[in-house]
């Protein structure tokens, strides 16, 4: 069998790599923490039939211009806003992603981030480690109650639904804002559909789970943060581009809102000098929403199957469809 070149932009689980090796010659960027530089990717893709990519890679028209033999792009992610899908499809390049697999794992992380921000878990851990804990105090590191509070979910897709189910377990009042109403959520979880303004005004916790797109860019900005309660906690585990980070910083610094938990940033990795990282009421994580061993392994295998199907001119198990 003719071995086609497959470019893999990050080190991936061995099971997925072995699947790919059976179908092509692999060039893999073998650095765990660092993305493949765009210049190297541009060079390696010139004679490639398949591209196995990740959320940090920029797959734009200029890159695709360098890849006349490319037949398939597969991202090990559910989101694909880093890929110029329309341009790829126009060239006959199939694009695959991994929807559904990471739903529960990301919902777990989102709710964990909510709880950590509300109850000041990281602050408390640092307080002990730094030797600052001298005695019990009546108001020491007091946070916000979660049980019975109101949660507002912006973006009621699969992950939003997962977070809503967890919120129901905490007897939370569930509000949601979405492009389309979800009657089954309203019936099964007693969730209430409302406008974005109403959600922001009423919620104790605002959880952003909208996909990254031109439509959702900076969906949370100065105006939106001003509508929130002063005691409210803001959580973002969607895309950093959905939030005006300068406006969020000002809202937190001026105590217009109480705290934030962030798994994503507009520029990743976020700089250690970023203003948000100077605030004690911000809990931050390095984009690990789907980072469990089992989930990442499943995602890697599905991405491999997508790519194999694409380079063999077969229908992708999970193909990105554009309208």
Number of C-alpha atoms within 10 A of each C-alpha: 6 7 12 17 23 28 23 25 25 22 15 22 15 12 13 18 17 13 14 22 14 12 18 20 16 19 16 17 18 14 12 9 8 13 17 19 12 14 9 11 21 17 13 19 24 17 16 23 25 29 27 23 25 23 16 15 17 17 24 14 14 10 17 19 14 17 19 13 16 25 23 27 28 31 28 26 21 20 19 23 15 17 21 16 22 15 15 20 16 9 14 12 22 27 26 32 26 24 17 12 18 23 20 20 19 24 24 18 20 29 19 13 24 25 18 20 26 26 17 20 16 15 17 17 10 12 14 11 10 9 8 10 13 8 6 7 9 6 7 10 12 12 17 18 11 18 13 14 16 20 27 29 29 25 21 24 18 18 23 24 21 20 25 27 19 16 21 19 11 13 14 22 20 26 27 28 23 18 10 10 14 17 13 10 18 15 10 10 18 16 23 18 22 15 12 19 13 16 25 26 17 17 24 27 28 27 26 25 25 25 21 19 15 11 10 15 17 19 19 19 17 18 11 17 23 16 17 25 19 17 16 25 26 26 25 25 26 26 24 20 20 25 22 18 20 13 18 23 21 16 21 22 18 11 15 18 24 23 28 28 24 24 20 24 23 13 11 11 12 15 11 9 8 13 13 23 15 12 14 14 22 23 23 20 15 12 17 14 21 21 14 14 9 12 17 19 18 19 25 23 23 25 27 26 19 28 33 24 17 25 24 14 13 12 14 23 16 19 18 18 11 7 3
